[in-house]
């Protein structure tokens, strides 16, 4: 049996029952993706500084100072945001700017690689939402997975734990915490039970 778990407390936004249910869950790996983004930025800066050095750039020392200061400021600002506001800044625009700089060295492939990495970075930072309606269950994989009710074996909310049990033996489980509007567990579970029965 395959089990996927994310046990962080998310902020959950719940729509009116007539419109279905909507749970916003945390991206548990966002800090890891941010570290990878810093590695990409560092490698870009290092590669471009090496090329400046090989071309005997008159501004090489100045470039080293600026690049070092930029990287340090980004890290310090992220550290502040994480501690004070529990969020991280987006580094996508920095990756694109560094990508454009590769054209200065007639290396268009560097730009292409950065655009691909930028796209993957945006995908990795996207908001993760589970939507449950009378028609289907939408799960935030990439691309989003729309699961019809006839593929669901059981879907239940109990003690703030949302469990989606599929007939192919996959289980998705998330610890949810409603802040804006509480979900009546009994009503929600009955809604899911009826949706499964009606799909048979």
PyMOL commands that set and color helices and strands:
alter all, ss='L'
color gray80, all
select helices_A, chain A and resi 17-19+30-54+60-85+92-105+108-124+149-151+185-199
alter helices_A, ss='H'
color red, helices_A
select strands_A, chain A and resi 2-12+21-25+128-132+136-139+145-148+152-158+161-166+170-178
alter strands_A, ss='S'
color yellow, strands_A
deselect
rebuild
show_as cartoon
